[in-house]
Amino acid sequence: MKFVVAALACLMVLVSPFYARSAGVGDQAPAFSLKDMKGNTVTLDSLKGKVVFLDFWASWCDPCKEELPELELLYSKYGKDGFEVIGVSVDKSESNVAAFLKKRPVSFTILPNIKGDVAEAYGLPGMPTGYIIGKDGVIRHRHVGFARAFLPVYEKEITELLKR
């Protein structure tokens, strides 16, 4: 039953007109300003000069549950080199985000997007969706969904961008 609910929720994201236009590779990453779980404001502009993995996820998304710990490992490996992971939750309740993170804590920044405006600006094609953004603020790679087979690709893309 849990799988069916998650599958239906993912399908709703895919067909929702709310997520009609998808930010793509080569586009300037849409600017945003959101508060993290501690109330601090985080903007995309504040991350210029870093390679950013901007990950849109939700507590109800099963692939997201698998992906976040893997992103944590990448962050711990490359964070000192100018790599940031920013997790943008599309959950409709900050308490859902907090409860999820209590069970599965991460050290990278989590930004609840309760209003959905940032998710709308990126036009998510599915869940999770990750954007690897270069130091110049341009989207260099986009990944929809998650499988462990993606990890070597993520790492290759991240290390190449860190060298630039």
SULZI-V593329 format. One record per backbone hydrogen bond with DSSP energy under -0.5 kcal/mol. NH is the residue of the N-H (numbers start at 1). CO is the residue of the C=O. E is the energy in kcal/mol with one decimal. If there is no record, write none. Layout:
nh=NH co=CO e=E
nh=NH co=CO e=E
//
This chain:
nh=5 co=1 e=-2.3
nh=6 co=2 e=-2.3
nh=7 co=3 e=-2.8
nh=8 co=4 e=-2.6
nh=9 co=5 e=-2.3
nh=10 co=6 e=-2.4
nh=11 co=7 e=-2.3
nh=12 co=8 e=-2.3
nh=13 co=9 e=-1.7
nh=14 co=10 e=-1.8
nh=15 co=11 e=-2.0
nh=16 co=12 e=-1.3
nh=19 co=16 e=-1.5
nh=20 co=17 e=-1.4
nh=23 co=122 e=-2.9
nh=26 co=139 e=-3.4
nh=27 co=24 e=-2.1
nh=29 co=137 e=-3.0
nh=34 co=42 e=-2.5
nh=36 co=40 e=-3.0
nh=37 co=110 e=-0.9
nh=39 co=36 e=-1.8
nh=42 co=34 e=-3.4
nh=44 co=32 e=-1.6
nh=47 co=44 e=-1.9
nh=48 co=45 e=-1.4
nh=49 co=135 e=-2.5
nh=50 co=47 e=-1.8
nh=51 co=82 e=-2.4
nh=52 co=50 e=-0.5
nh=52 co=133 e=-2.4
nh=53 co=84 e=-2.8
nh=54 co=52 e=-0.8
nh=54 co=131 e=-3.2
nh=55 co=53 e=-0.8
nh=55 co=86 e=-2.9
nh=56 co=54 e=-0.6
nh=56 co=129 e=-3.1
nh=57 co=55 e=-0.5
nh=57 co=88 e=-2.2
nh=61 co=58 e=-1.4
nh=62 co=60 e=-0.7
nh=65 co=61 e=-1.5
nh=66 co=62 e=-1.2
nh=67 co=63 e=-2.1
nh=68 co=64 e=-2.4
nh=69 co=65 e=-0.5
nh=70 co=66 e=-0.7
nh=70 co=67 e=-0.6
nh=71 co=67 e=-2.3
nh=72 co=68 e=-2.1
nh=73 co=69 e=-1.6
nh=74 co=70 e=-1.9
nh=75 co=71 e=-2.6
nh=76 co=72 e=-2.5
nh=77 co=73 e=-1.7
nh=78 co=74 e=-2.6
nh=79 co=75 e=-2.3
nh=81 co=78 e=-1.7
nh=82 co=79 e=-1.3
nh=83 co=78 e=-1.1
nh=84 co=51 e=-2.8
nh=86 co=53 e=-2.5
nh=87 co=85 e=-0.5
nh=87 co=109 e=-3.1
nh=88 co=55 e=-3.2
nh=88 co=86 e=-0.7
nh=89 co=87 e=-0.7
nh=89 co=111 e=-1.7
nh=90 co=57 e=-2.7
nh=97 co=93 e=-1.4
nh=98 co=94 e=-2.6
nh=99 co=95 e=-2.4
nh=100 co=96 e=-2.2
nh=101 co=97 e=-2.6
nh=102 co=98 e=-1.7
nh=103 co=99 e=-1.2
nh=104 co=100 e=-2.0
nh=109 co=85 e=-0.9
nh=111 co=87 e=-3.5
nh=112 co=35 e=-0.6
nh=112 co=110 e=-0.5
nh=113 co=89 e=-2.6
nh=116 co=113 e=-0.7
nh=120 co=116 e=-2.3
nh=121 co=117 e=-2.0
nh=122 co=118 e=-1.7
nh=123 co=119 e=-1.4
nh=124 co=119 e=-0.9
nh=128 co=56 e=-0.7
nh=129 co=56 e=-1.5
nh=130 co=143 e=-3.0
nh=131 co=54 e=-2.7
nh=132 co=141 e=-2.7
nh=133 co=52 e=-3.3
nh=133 co=131 e=-0.7
nh=134 co=138 e=-2.8
nh=137 co=134 e=-2.2
nh=139 co=27 e=-3.1
nh=140 co=132 e=-2.8
nh=141 co=132 e=-1.6
nh=143 co=130 e=-2.9
nh=145 co=128 e=-3.7
nh=150 co=147 e=-2.6
nh=151 co=148 e=-1.4
nh=154 co=150 e=-2.6
nh=155 co=151 e=-2.6
nh=156 co=152 e=-2.2
nh=157 co=153 e=-2.6
nh=158 co=154 e=-2.8
nh=159 co=155 e=-2.6
nh=160 co=156 e=-2.1
nh=161 co=157 e=-1.9
nh=162 co=158 e=-2.3
nh=163 co=159 e=-1.3
nh=164 co=160 e=-0.7
nh=164 co=161 e=-0.7
//
